[in-house]
Structure formats: C-alpha cells, structure tokens
Amino acid sequence: MANRFERVDEIQPDAITVSLTRGQGGATGVVVCPQSALPNRLARTFQSQSFAAQEALIQAIKLANDVKLAIVVMDPDNVWRDEWGELYLYMGEDDEREASPDGTSH
C-alpha cells in the first residue's frame, strides 16, 4: 500500500508538516515540528533547513517514524508527485478526497 498524506493549508499543532514550494531554483521543502506536538522533547518549534522537495519528505518520514507523529503536507504550488504516495484532503468524517495536481479534490 502506498503512503498517504493529508494536504493542509497551515501548520498543524499535533503533526509534522512538510511545506513544499516552487521557486526559481526548483521545488523545495521545509520540515516543521511544532513544540506543541512534542512538548516533552522540544523546547521550541523545530524548522529544518530548505531541502529539495523529495528530500524534505524523506526527512519528515524519518522524523515521524522516530517520534511517532503523523505527517501533513502544505503544497500551495502543487509540487506533489504521485510516486511519493497519495495526497488527500480531509473533508469531514466520511469524506476524504484525493487532491488533484491543481489543488482541487475529486
């Protein structure tokens, strides 16, 4: 089964967030873990350096496996690639939708 990641619009207080962007140098990502997600382990919010987008996702997965937290993805520039797994939008209790490359759901 492929990995599944939830698409969000902002950093979540209880999860590791991968923030993906596209700039002149290509697609990049930053990993953010709020202090509120690991209050006994972090004195303040952790934010990584900027990585190539795929490397940022790899680093987030390693961190999430280590600290047992979920990963969510902010992707306003539609950087996400299908080979990285399923990116879905949580719409409510019984309504999860796969995010389309243009940010819409279906």
C-alpha positions as CSV (number, residue, x, y, z in Angstrom):
1,M,0.0,0.0,0.0
2,A,1.3,3.5,-0.9
3,N,1.9,6.1,1.7
4,R,-1.0,8.5,2.4
5,F,-0.5,12.1,3.4
6,E,-3.1,14.7,4.3
7,R,-3.0,18.1,2.5
8,V,-3.4,21.0,4.8
9,D,-3.4,24.8,4.5
10,E,-1.4,25.6,7.6
11,I,1.0,24.0,10.1
12,Q,-0.8,21.6,12.4
13,P,-0.1,21.7,16.1
14,D,-0.1,17.9,16.5
15,A,1.8,16.7,13.4
16,I,5.0,17.1,11.4
17,T,4.3,19.5,8.5
18,V,6.2,19.4,5.2
19,S,5.9,22.7,3.5
20,L,6.5,22.4,-0.2
21,T,7.2,25.4,-2.5
22,R,8.3,26.0,-6.1
23,G,10.8,28.8,-6.7
24,Q,13.4,29.8,-9.3
25,G,15.7,27.0,-8.1
26,G,13.1,24.3,-8.3
27,A,10.8,22.6,-5.8
28,T,11.9,22.7,-2.2
29,G,10.6,21.8,1.2
30,V,10.9,22.6,4.8
31,V,10.1,20.2,7.7
32,V,8.3,21.8,10.7
33,C,7.5,20.1,14.0
34,P,5.7,22.4,16.5
35,Q,6.7,22.4,20.1
36,S,3.1,21.5,20.9
37,A,3.4,18.2,19.0
38,L,6.3,17.1,21.3
39,P,6.1,19.2,24.4
40,N,8.3,16.8,26.5
41,R,11.0,16.7,23.8
42,L,11.1,20.2,22.2
43,A,11.8,23.5,23.9
44,R,10.6,25.3,20.8
45,T,9.2,24.7,17.3
46,F,11.7,22.9,15.1
47,Q,12.1,24.0,11.5
48,S,14.6,22.4,9.1
49,Q,16.8,24.0,6.5
50,S,15.4,24.0,3.0
51,F,15.8,20.7,1.1
52,A,14.9,19.6,-2.4
53,A,11.2,18.7,-2.1
54,Q,11.7,14.9,-2.2
55,E,14.5,15.1,0.4
56,A,12.3,17.2,2.7
57,L,9.6,14.4,2.5
58,I,12.2,11.8,3.3
59,Q,13.5,13.7,6.3
60,A,9.9,14.2,7.5
61,I,9.2,10.5,7.3
62,K,12.4,9.6,9.2
63,L,11.5,12.1,11.9
64,A,7.8,10.9,12.1
65,N,8.9,7.3,12.4
66,D,11.3,8.3,15.2
67,V,8.8,10.3,17.2
68,K,5.6,8.5,16.2
69,L,3.8,11.5,14.7
70,A,1.6,12.0,11.6
71,I,2.9,13.9,8.6
72,V,0.8,16.5,6.8
73,V,1.7,18.5,3.7
74,M,1.3,22.1,2.7
75,D,1.6,22.4,-1.0
76,P,0.3,25.7,-2.4
77,D,2.4,25.4,-5.5
78,N,1.3,21.9,-6.4
79,V,4.8,20.3,-6.1
80,W,3.5,16.9,-5.0
81,R,4.3,13.9,-7.2
82,D,2.2,10.8,-7.4
83,E,5.2,8.5,-6.9
84,W,5.6,9.9,-3.4
85,G,2.2,8.5,-2.3
86,E,-1.4,9.6,-2.1
87,L,-2.1,13.2,-1.1
88,Y,-5.6,13.6,0.1
89,L,-7.8,16.3,1.5
90,Y,-9.8,15.6,4.7
91,M,-13.3,16.9,4.1
92,G,-15.1,15.5,7.1
93,E,-15.9,12.3,8.9
94,D,-16.9,10.2,5.9
95,D,-15.4,12.3,3.1
96,E,-11.8,12.0,2.2
97,R,-10.8,13.1,-1.3
98,E,-7.7,12.8,-3.3
99,A,-6.1,16.1,-4.1
100,S,-5.7,16.9,-7.8
101,P,-2.5,18.5,-9.1
102,D,-4.3,21.8,-9.3
103,G,-5.3,21.7,-5.6
104,T,-8.9,20.7,-6.2
105,S,-10.4,17.5,-4.9
106,H,-12.3,14.7,-6.7
